[in-house]
């Protein structure tokens, strides 16, 4: 069961980051502009709510994930270049 949950979480995070990658490729992102943050957060929220998560809990988790990713990767391009590390990062995964 835990493996199934972790796989679901990783799959959803990948979707959020891939969507962010597409937008950044089209708009030449540097740093974490408001559009990049909003896109990640919206995608994360949609995935969390689709899994049945309460909106307040989903917001808390998505805020936590975004904060930790931005702290480790101040430039969104760096986060995207290290997508596997981001997905597997224990600190990001511990966001509840």
C-alpha positions in Angstrom: 0.0 0.0 0.0 2.8 2.5 0.9 4.5 1.8 -2.4 1.2 2.5 -4.3 0.8 5.8 -2.4 4.4 6.8 -3.1 4.0 5.9 -6.8 0.9 8.0 -7.0 2.6 11.0 -5.3 5.6 10.7 -7.5 3.4 10.5 -10.7 1.5 13.6 -9.7 4.6 15.6 -8.9 6.0 14.6 -12.3 2.9 15.9 -14.0 3.2 19.2 -12.1 6.8 19.6 -13.0 6.3 18.6 -16.7 3.5 21.2 -17.0 5.9 23.8 -15.5 8.6 22.7 -17.9 6.3 23.3 -20.9 5.4 26.8 -19.7 9.0 27.7 -18.9 10.2 26.5 -22.3 7.7 28.8 -24.0 8.4 31.8 -21.7 12.1 31.4 -21.0 11.8 31.2 -17.2 14.5 32.4 -14.9 14.1 32.2 -11.1 10.6 31.4 -9.9 8.3 34.1 -11.3 4.7 34.3 -10.1 3.5 32.4 -13.2 5.8 29.4 -12.5 4.8 29.3 -8.8 1.1 29.5 -9.7 1.3 26.8 -12.3 3.1 24.4 -10.0 0.7 25.1 -7.2 -2.4 24.8 -9.3 -1.3 21.5 -10.8 -0.3 20.2 -7.4 -3.7 21.2 -6.0 -5.6 19.6 -8.8 -3.7 16.3 -8.4 -4.2 16.4 -4.6 -7.9 17.1 -4.8 -8.3 14.4 -7.5 -6.9 11.9 -5.0 -9.6 12.9 -2.5 -7.5 15.1 -0.4 -9.3 17.9 1.6 -8.6 21.3 0.1 -7.0 22.8 3.2 -4.7 19.7 3.5 -3.9 19.9 -0.2 -3.0 23.6 0.1 -0.7 22.9 3.0 1.1 20.1 1.2 1.4 22.0 -2.1 2.7 25.2 -0.3 5.2 23.0 1.6 6.4 21.3 -1.6 6.8 24.5 -3.5 8.7 26.2 -0.7 11.1 23.3 -0.3 11.7 23.0 -4.1 12.3 26.8 -4.4 14.7 26.7 -1.5 16.8 23.9 -3.0 16.5 25.2 -6.6 16.2 29.0 -6.6 16.0 28.9 -10.4 13.1 26.9 -11.9 15.4 25.7 -14.7 17.6 24.1 -12.1 14.6 22.3 -10.6 13.6 21.1 -14.0 17.1 19.9 -14.9 17.2 17.9 -11.6 13.6 16.6 -11.9 14.5 13.1 -10.7 16.2 14.5 -7.5 13.2 16.8 -6.9 10.8 13.8 -7.2 12.8 11.6 -4.9 13.8 14.3 -2.4 12.8 13.1 1.1 12.2 16.6 2.3 9.7 17.3 -0.5 8.1 13.9 0.1 7.6 14.5 3.8 5.2 17.4 3.0 1.8 16.3 4.2 
